[in-house]
Amino acid sequence: AELGAIEAYNQAIKLAGEVNDFATRDILTSILNDEDRHMDEIEALQDQISHMTLPIFLTTKVE
């Protein structure tokens, strides 16, 4: 879902720039930056899971 959103935001940002809608482009760029951070967080968690295995990873998340 995140990758699809990132692709859609990139396309929308490009279109907004082409039609000189800079306010929309700026808003979409801000949202895209949030999505990029989310993707980085997901990738980091996936990396941890692959190194620890899922059962061990889950024990680190129990409070």
N, C-alpha and C positions, 0 to 999 in steps of 0.2 A: 504494500500500500504506500509506503514512504517513497519508494523509487518512482512509482507512478505519479505521485503528487509532485515530486521534484521535477520530473519531466514536464508535467503540465504547467507548473509555475515558470519554468524556463521558457516554454513556448509563449506563455501569456506575457512575460516580461519583454520578450523580443517583439511581440505584436504591439504592445503598449508603446514601446520605443519607436516603432515604425510609424505609428499614427500620432506621434508627439504627445501622448498622454503620460506625461512624466510623473504626475501625482500617483496614478495607478501603478506605474512602473516602480516607483519608490516603495509603495505599500507592498506590492508583490515581492520585491527584493527583500524586504524585511521578513516577510512570511517565509520566503525561500531560505533565508539564513537560519530561521528557527527549524525548518525541516532538515537542513543540513546538520544542525546540532543533534537533532533526534536520530538521524541516521548514524552519526558518529557514536552516539550512546548505544544504539542497537548493535553496531558492529563490535564495540568494545565488550558488550555482554556476551555476544556470540563467541568472541575470542576466548573469554574467560571460561565459558561452558566447554568449548572444545579442548581446553587445556586441563580442566578439572574433572570433567564429566558432569552430566546434569545432576545426579544425586548429590554429589559433593558441593557443587555450586549452590544448589537449593538450601543446603544446610547453612551456608554463609548468609542467606537472606532471611532466615527465621529470626524474629525478634522476641 
